[in-house]
Amino acid sequence: MDLNIKNIKTTELSSNDLEEISKIFKSSFQISVKPSSLYKKYVSNFFGFSFHSIVRNSKDELIGIYTFSPKIFSINNKKIKALQSLDTCFPQKGLVNPFLLKKVVNDLVNYAKNNISDLSFIYGFPNSKYEKLSKYFLNWKYVLTLYSYLEIFPLIRLLYFSFFRNNKYNNILKIIPNYDEVKTRVKSDLHCNLNIFKINLLTIWITKNPFYLQIFNISFYTKDYYPNKKIDIFNKLYLISRLFIPSVSSTTNKPCWLISKFLPKFNLYAISLNDDLDFKKLYLDVNFLWNDVP
């Protein structure tokens, strides 16, 4: 089969490209998303674009797309650039051709390197369809599992994280969140965040897929994070009031069966692009902000 593979930035996609991506996204994930919403998702980061490998057949039909979204992390106040793999769409019948996927990914990595200097690592949370391909064909390494669970008392968790957890760890790899990224999550609403004594960042949103759930996320605070507009005392009080509502949160420690059995878990895979990063020597502050779901 003759294929045309093109690497491109989000800002260079045509309206027809976005329409086709929206259709193939629905075929892959059974979720309808407007082309404009996908565009906002892919440009709402510190760089203003994502990287895409567009795969077309001999009839110029879109048969697959692979995407990297650039992210910024920090270790001991040093900024680290990374790529997140997300929204891999190859919905054709049968198994994904592993050799095609390897070529697509390698070419897109080189394309990204030519546009962003000093990229440090690539990571992703592949679903069951792509997990073995990521491990055996792309040589990505399993790092840890991010569990979802029902947090009955969010306020207690926030207090613990704010006054006890921060004293336990050194060499913390933490994401520098861009608030616009949270707002462009597919099928979500009510996005708000609040830094807690410049120790932790509290972020809350509502996911509407597959049904309404409040997401409660705590991450280590970084001084470079991109906040939402300044909120007044009444909005802060409203945000705090939501801490009394049982919510879905995340942990890298396997939680109690009864409160996590029916909630998704995400296996984190990563690969270093240079020798300056050793995941085994770092504490990874992995949470929902690393991912683009829920």
C-alpha positions as CSV (number, residue, x, y, z in Angstrom):
1,M,0.0,0.0,0.0
2,D,1.4,3.4,-1.0
3,L,1.2,5.8,1.9
4,N,1.8,9.5,2.2
5,I,3.2,10.5,5.6
6,K,3.4,14.2,6.4
7,N,4.7,15.8,9.6
8,I,3.0,19.1,10.5
9,K,2.3,21.5,13.3
10,T,-1.2,22.1,14.4
11,T,-1.1,25.7,13.2
12,E,-0.4,24.4,9.7
13,L,-3.5,22.1,9.5
14,S,-6.2,23.1,7.1
15,S,-9.8,23.1,7.9
16,N,-10.2,20.0,5.9
17,D,-7.5,18.3,7.8
18,L,-9.2,19.1,11.1
19,E,-12.6,17.8,9.8
20,E,-10.9,14.5,8.9
21,I,-9.1,14.3,12.2
22,S,-12.4,14.8,14.0
23,K,-13.9,11.9,12.1
24,I,-11.0,9.6,12.7
25,F,-10.9,10.6,16.3
26,K,-14.6,9.5,16.6
27,S,-13.8,6.2,14.9
28,S,-11.0,5.5,17.3
29,F,-12.5,6.6,20.6
30,Q,-16.2,6.7,19.9
31,I,-16.3,10.3,21.1
32,S,-17.6,13.2,18.9
33,V,-15.4,16.2,19.2
34,K,-15.7,19.4,17.0
35,P,-12.7,20.2,14.8
36,S,-12.4,23.6,16.6
37,S,-12.3,21.9,20.0
38,L,-9.5,19.6,18.8
39,Y,-7.6,22.6,17.4
40,K,-7.9,24.4,20.8
41,K,-6.7,21.3,22.6
42,Y,-3.6,21.0,20.5
43,V,-2.5,24.7,20.6
44,S,-3.2,25.3,24.2
45,N,0.3,24.7,25.6
46,F,3.3,26.9,26.2
47,F,4.5,26.5,22.6
48,G,1.2,27.2,20.8
49,F,1.1,24.0,18.7
50,S,1.5,20.3,18.8
51,F,3.2,18.0,16.3
52,H,1.2,15.6,14.1
53,S,2.1,12.8,11.7
54,I,-0.7,12.6,9.1
55,V,-0.9,9.3,7.3
56,R,-2.9,9.1,4.0
57,N,-3.4,6.2,1.6
58,S,-3.1,6.3,-2.2
59,K,-6.6,7.7,-2.5
60,D,-5.6,10.6,-0.2
61,E,-7.8,9.3,2.6
62,L,-6.7,9.9,6.1
63,I,-6.1,6.5,7.7
64,G,-4.1,7.5,10.8
65,I,-2.6,10.3,12.9
66,Y,0.0,10.4,15.6
67,T,0.4,13.4,17.9
68,F,3.0,14.8,20.3
69,S,2.1,17.7,22.6
70,P,5.1,19.6,24.0
71,K,5.2,20.0,27.7
72,I,7.4,21.8,30.3
73,F,8.5,20.2,33.5
74,S,10.9,21.2,36.2
75,I,13.5,19.5,38.4
76,N,15.0,21.7,41.2
77,N,13.8,24.8,39.4
78,K,15.4,23.7,36.1
79,K,13.0,23.6,33.2
80,I,12.8,20.4,31.2
81,K,11.1,20.1,27.8
82,A,9.2,16.9,26.9
83,L,6.7,15.4,24.5
84,Q,3.5,13.7,25.4
85,S,2.1,11.1,23.1
86,L,-1.7,11.4,22.8
87,D,-4.7,10.8,20.6
88,T,-3.1,8.0,18.5
89,C,-5.7,7.2,15.8
90,F,-5.3,4.2,13.5
91,P,-8.9,2.9,13.5
92,Q,-8.6,0.6,10.5
93,K,-9.7,-3.0,11.0
94,G,-7.1,-5.4,12.3
95,L,-3.8,-4.9,14.2
96,V,-1.9,-1.7,13.7
97,N,1.2,-2.3,11.5
98,P,4.0,-2.0,14.1
99,F,6.7,-1.2,11.5
100,L,4.6,1.7,10.1
101,L,3.9,3.0,13.6
102,K,7.7,2.9,14.4
103,K,8.5,4.8,11.3
104,V,5.8,7.4,12.0
105,V,6.9,7.9,15.6
106,N,10.7,8.1,14.8
107,D,10.1,10.6,12.0
108,L,7.9,12.7,14.1
109,V,10.4,12.7,17.0
110,N,13.1,14.0,14.6
111,Y,10.6,16.6,13.3
112,A,9.9,17.8,16.8
113,K,13.6,18.0,17.6
114,N,14.2,20.2,14.7
115,N,11.5,22.6,16.0
116,I,12.2,22.5,19.8
117,S,15.7,22.3,21.0
118,D,16.9,20.3,24.1
119,L,13.9,17.9,24.3
120,S,14.6,15.7,27.3
121,F,12.1,12.8,27.2
122,I,8.9,11.4,25.7
123,Y,6.1,9.9,27.7
124,G,2.6,8.7,27.3
125,F,-0.2,6.6,28.7
126,P,-1.0,4.1,25.9
127,N,-4.2,2.2,25.9
128,S,-4.3,-1.6,25.6
129,K,-4.2,-1.4,21.8
130,Y,-0.9,0.4,21.8
131,E,0.8,-0.6,25.0
132,K,2.7,-3.6,23.7
133,L,3.7,-1.7,20.6
134,S,5.1,1.1,22.8
135,K,7.0,-1.4,24.9
136,Y,8.4,-3.8,22.3
137,F,8.6,-1.7,19.1
138,L,9.3,1.8,20.4
139,N,11.4,0.7,23.3
140,W,9.5,2.8,25.8
141,K,10.0,1.8,29.4
142,Y,7.2,1.2,31.9
143,V,7.5,3.7,34.7
144,L,4.5,3.4,37.0
145,T,0.7,3.1,37.1
146,L,-1.5,6.1,37.8
147,Y,-4.7,4.9,39.5
148,S,-8.0,6.7,39.6
149,Y,-10.0,6.4,42.8
150,L,-12.8,8.0,44.7
151,E,-11.6,10.5,47.2
152,I,-14.3,10.7,49.9
153,F,-12.7,13.6,51.8
154,P,-10.8,15.8,49.4
155,L,-10.1,18.5,52.0
156,I,-8.3,16.0,54.3
157,R,-6.1,14.9,51.4
158,L,-5.3,18.5,50.5
159,L,-4.3,19.3,54.0
160,Y,-2.0,16.2,54.2
161,F,-0.4,17.0,50.9
162,S,0.1,20.7,51.8
163,F,1.8,20.2,55.2
164,F,3.4,16.7,55.2
165,R,4.1,15.4,51.7
166,N,6.4,18.2,50.5
167,N,9.0,17.4,53.2
168,K,9.5,13.8,52.0
169,Y,11.0,14.1,48.6
170,N,14.0,15.5,46.7
171,N,14.7,15.8,43.0
172,I,11.0,16.0,42.1
173,L,10.0,15.9,38.5
174,K,6.9,18.0,38.3
175,I,4.8,19.4,35.5
176,I,4.5,23.1,34.9
177,P,0.8,23.3,34.1
178,N,-0.7,25.6,31.6
179,Y,-4.2,26.4,32.7
180,D,-5.5,26.7,29.1
181,E,-4.7,23.0,28.7
182,V,-7.0,22.1,31.5
183,K,-9.8,24.1,30.0
184,T,-9.5,22.3,26.6
185,R,-9.9,18.8,27.9
186,V,-12.4,16.9,25.8
187,K,-15.9,16.7,27.4
188,S,-15.1,18.6,30.5
189,D,-16.4,21.7,32.3
190,L,-15.9,23.9,35.5
191,H,-12.2,24.4,35.3
192,C,-10.6,26.2,38.2
193,N,-7.3,26.2,40.1
194,L,-5.8,27.6,43.2
195,N,-2.3,27.6,44.6
196,I,-2.1,26.6,48.2
197,F,0.5,28.6,50.1
198,K,2.8,28.1,47.1
199,I,3.2,24.5,48.1
200,N,0.6,22.7,46.1
201,L,-1.6,23.5,43.1
202,L,-5.3,22.5,43.5
203,T,-7.1,21.9,40.2
204,I,-10.8,20.9,39.9
205,W,-12.8,20.2,36.8
206,I,-15.9,18.2,35.8
207,T,-15.6,15.4,33.3
208,K,-18.7,14.7,31.2
209,N,-17.5,11.4,29.8
210,P,-18.8,8.8,30.3
211,F,-20.9,10.6,32.9
212,Y,-20.5,13.7,35.2
213,L,-17.7,13.3,37.8
214,Q,-15.8,16.0,39.7
215,I,-12.0,15.6,39.3
216,F,-9.9,16.7,42.2
217,N,-6.2,17.0,41.4
218,I,-3.2,18.1,43.6
219,S,0.2,18.7,42.2
220,F,3.4,20.2,43.5
221,Y,3.4,24.0,43.0
222,T,5.9,25.4,40.6
223,K,6.6,29.1,40.5
224,D,6.4,29.2,36.7
225,Y,2.9,27.7,36.4
226,Y,0.5,29.5,34.1
227,P,-2.5,30.5,36.3
228,N,-6.0,31.4,35.3
229,K,-7.1,34.9,35.8
230,K,-7.0,36.3,39.3
231,I,-10.0,35.1,41.3
232,D,-11.7,37.0,44.0
233,I,-12.4,35.8,47.5
234,F,-16.0,34.6,46.7
235,N,-14.7,32.4,43.9
236,K,-12.0,31.0,46.2
237,L,-14.6,30.2,48.8
238,Y,-16.7,28.5,46.1
239,L,-13.7,26.4,45.0
240,I,-12.9,25.5,48.6
241,S,-16.6,24.5,49.2
242,R,-16.1,21.9,46.4
243,L,-13.5,20.1,48.6
244,F,-16.4,18.7,50.6
245,I,-17.8,16.9,47.6
246,P,-16.5,13.3,47.0
247,S,-14.3,13.4,43.9
248,V,-12.2,11.3,41.6
249,S,-8.5,11.8,42.3
250,S,-5.3,10.0,41.3
251,T,-2.5,8.2,43.1
252,T,0.6,6.2,42.1
253,N,0.0,3.8,45.1
254,K,-2.6,1.1,44.5
255,P,-5.7,2.3,46.4
256,C,-8.4,0.3,48.1
257,W,-10.2,-2.1,45.8
258,L,-13.6,-0.8,46.8
259,I,-13.0,2.7,45.7
260,S,-11.0,2.1,42.5
261,K,-12.2,-1.2,41.0
262,F,-14.4,0.4,38.4
263,L,-12.3,3.5,37.7
264,P,-9.6,3.6,35.0
265,K,-5.9,3.3,35.5
266,F,-3.2,4.6,33.3
267,N,0.2,3.0,32.7
268,L,2.9,5.5,32.2
269,Y,5.7,4.7,29.7
270,A,8.6,7.0,28.9
271,I,11.9,7.1,27.0
272,S,14.8,9.5,27.6
273,L,16.1,11.4,24.6
274,N,19.5,12.1,26.2
275,D,21.6,11.0,29.1
276,D,20.8,13.8,31.6
277,L,17.6,12.2,32.9
278,D,17.4,9.1,35.1
279,F,13.8,8.4,36.1
280,K,15.1,6.0,38.8
281,K,16.8,8.8,40.7
282,L,13.7,11.1,40.6
283,Y,10.5,11.4,42.5
284,L,7.8,11.7,39.8
285,D,4.9,13.9,40.8
286,V,2.6,12.1,38.4
287,N,-1.1,13.2,38.4
288,F,-3.9,13.8,36.0
289,L,-2.2,17.0,34.7
290,W,0.4,14.8,33.1
291,N,-2.3,13.2,31.0
292,D,-5.1,14.7,28.8
293,V,-7.8,12.6,30.4
294,P,-10.0,12.5,32.4
